[in-house]
Amino acid sequence: MAQISCNNVSIGYDRRLAVEDISFDVRSGDYICIVGENGSGKSTLMKGILGLLPLKSGVIAFGDGVKQNKVGYLPQQTIVQRDFPASVFEVVLSGCLNSRGLKPFYSVREKKTALENMEQLGIEELKNKSYKALSGGQQQRVLLARALCAAETLLVLDEPVTGLDPIATADLYALIEKLNKEKGVTVLMVSHDVYSAVEHADKILHINGGMEFFGTTADYKNSAPGVRFLRKKQNPSVGGGRHD
C-alpha cells in the first residue's frame, strides 16, 4: 500500500498551471528524488502534497498509516529562518506541535523523542546552543531532527543542501541515506543536483511542468529524459523557466 498516491494532479497559480497531470506513488522505504529544470514545478508539487497549495485537479491520497499533517517536512530555509532566536532543543521540540492537539505543554514523551532524534543525528551536545549561532550544516541537522519529531516514517525534503559547502552537503546526504537504509524512513526529496539524486535515490521523478519520467534510478539513467538532463547538466546553458 502506498504512503502517498498522486493521481492526475495539477496545481497552478491563478489561471496558469505549474504542474499538470502528475501521477506516482510513494511506498514505505522509498528514497525518491524529484528533479527537473529550475521553474519546472518541483517545489509546487511538494507544496501540493503537503496541503500548502490547493489542487486544480486530481487527487492526493495518504495511506499505510501516514496522514498529511503527520509528514516530516524540511523546507528551504530563508535568511529570516536562519536567524531564528531559539535554542536548538526548542527548535527540534517544535516538530511535535502537530501531535500535541490542545495540550498547553510538551509531554515527557515528546521531550524524550526530541532528545533521541538529536542524538541520532549527532547534535545532542548542541542542545542549549542558539540556533542562529550554528553553521549551515548544523542548522540543517537540527531541522532534520525537527522533521523526525513530526513523523518518524516519512520525510519530505525541499532542496535540503542548498547553500551548504561540499563537506556539509556530503555529510547531510549521508545522514539522509542512513535514515532511509538503516531506519526504514521513507524519503521524498526535491533536488537541484541530478548527480547526487542518481547517486543516492532509489527512484527518480523527473518533471517539467508535466511528467517526463518516474521509475528506478537505473532506468532513469538510461531513459531519454535522464540521458538528456544529465548531459545538459554537464554542459549547462541558460534558458527560461516556469514558476516553481
C-alpha positions, 0 to 999 in steps of 0.5 A: 500500500502506498504512503502517498498516491498522486493521481492526475494532479495539477496545481497552478497559480491563478489561471496558469498551471505549474504542474499538470497531470502528475501521477506516482506513488510513494511506498514505505522505504522509498528514497525518491528524488524529484528533479527537473529544470529550475521553474519546472514545478518541483517545489509546487508539487511538494507544496501540493502534497503537503496541503500548502497549495490547493489542487486544480485537479486530481487527487492526493491520497495518504495511506499505510498509516501516514496522514498529511499533517503527520509528514516530516517536512524540511523546507528551504530555509530563508535568511529570516529562518536562519536567524531564528532566536531559539535554542536548538532543543526548542527548535527540534521540540517544535516538530511535535506541535502537530501531535500535541492537539490542545495540550498547553505543554510538551509531554515527557514523551515528546521531550524524550523523542526530541532528545533521541532524534538529536542524538541520532543525528549527532547534535545532542551536545548542541542542545542549549546552543542558539540556533542562529549561532550554528553553521549551515550544516548544523542548522540543517541537522537540527531541522532534520531532527525537527522533521523526525519529531513530526513523523518518524516514517516519512520525510519530505525534503525541499532542496535540503543542501542548498547553500551548504559547502561540499563537506556539509552537503556530503555529510547531510546526504549521508545522514539522509541515506542512513535514515532511509537504509538503516531506519526504514524512513521513507524519503521524498526529496526535491533536488537541484543536483541530478548527480547526487539524486542518481547517486543516492535515490532509489527512484527518480521523478523527473518533471517539467511542468508535466511528467517526463519520467518516474521509475528506478534510478537505473532506468532513469539513467538510461531513459531519454529524459535522464540521458538528456538532463544529465548531459545538459547538466554537464554542459549547462546553458541558460534558458527560461523557466516556469514558476516553481 
